[in-house]
């Protein structure tokens, strides 16, 4: 290792030991998880009646009224370039729109929230509006105005800054929709709404500017006060890239190449937040106000479930730390851990001597309540029961990459999943004494994966850290609750904004 390499590591806050561990991951790979079964409504996923839903919504309102500190956490650092990849291909190919995607985009372009802004850019750049350019078949001019720096610059901006929706009062970016949504279920008793967004360093100025322009308007409209903070992914969580020989990949100037370690690195950002309960939701899963009610109700319901389970866990932990806990109480606690938390000691018999310590360990952990929607073909991780490093079984959100595709039994279990993860989480991150958990201690480091990328025309391998709601929360207590599909409205491509859910 050269002095330049050592200087780079120091600059990034990465130790030589950490670099060595990452290189070993490339050489040794990651083990597949052993999965017991898919979680279903019959076993592992709660299906709540309307009466239960009302009860949990009331519980959440009582919790807020009691003055507890809550926060909404939104990963928003990804660029929106993937939203427009089909348009890049259309522009680079030239000519008439050919695919169904291209034809739909052009024929319905006036329905997009960003249309008026795009029109102004086209008039400025070409002296003609969007529809005139389309009539003249100058499609590339329209696409340049949308994507490039002399236009709306959407190839550079993140999803949070894309204009998603319009109504009779104007247009909203995805970021603004989260301001509105947060006011509907995360307002504390003092009328304060705490929101945190993880953003890239390149976009931080843009987010701050939009916030300063819009915050007074949203505070007035919703009768709240916002406390909005931002953070960026730490360079110390970046991971080294390697070549085909698993040696550090070097750029044309000879320097080692490091890449962001995936959204799993955001466990560090989450760990820095001081709040009792934290909502987590992706930046692109938002709808206009007219359709927000189901989302608001089910968010409050999930939070109420968390409050109920957490209070019971705290009560049991106090008993376990009392030397006079009775055998009857111990049986009750064990039953709760197995039947309600779905944590099973499996084939490890628990004798009285170690049962108390085992139950303490399983209860004294962060807890998350995760909404799960019926799988209707959308991609995403799913709910399963997996084997933990200590041999116990517990509920986990798993991605396809964590299954051994050469094991027929495991692949059958993978296909058995009836639901998938829409990234709809409510998290309790403090213990029964009110102290923050160190969330980095509940990560399973063996749940990362290796992906293939390229740089400067050369192939490289990249190391993805355990995903934020996968391996990074592997050792949390997990509750799955069925939520309706209309709470899940992601925007993966620009044409998704033409769906009826985004056109109200």
Secondary structure, DSSP 8 states (H G I E B T S, - for coil): --HHHHHHHHHHT--HHHHHHHHHHHHH------EEEE-BTTTBEE---HHHHHHHHHHHHHHHHTT--EEEEEE--SBGGGGGHHHHHHHHH-SS--SHHHHHHHHTGGGSTTHHHHHHHHHHHHSS-HHHHHHTT-HHHHHHHHHSTTTT-TTTSBGGGSEEEEETTEEEEHHHHHHHHHHHH-B-TTSEEEEEEE--TTTHHHHHHHHHHHHHHHHHHHT-EEEEEEE---GGG-EE-B-TTSSB-B-TTS-B-EE---GGGGHHHHHT---SEEEEE-TT----GGG-HHHHHHHHHHHHHHHHHHHHHHHHHHHHTSTT--HHHHHHHHHHHHHTS--B-TT----HHHHHHHHHHHHSS-EEEEEEEE-SS----EEEEEE-TTS-EEEEEE-GGGS-TT-HHHHHHHHT--EEEEEEEEEE-B-TTS-B--GGGG--GGG-EEEEEEETTEEEEEEE---TTTGGGTTSEEEEEE--GGG----SSGGGGGSGGG--
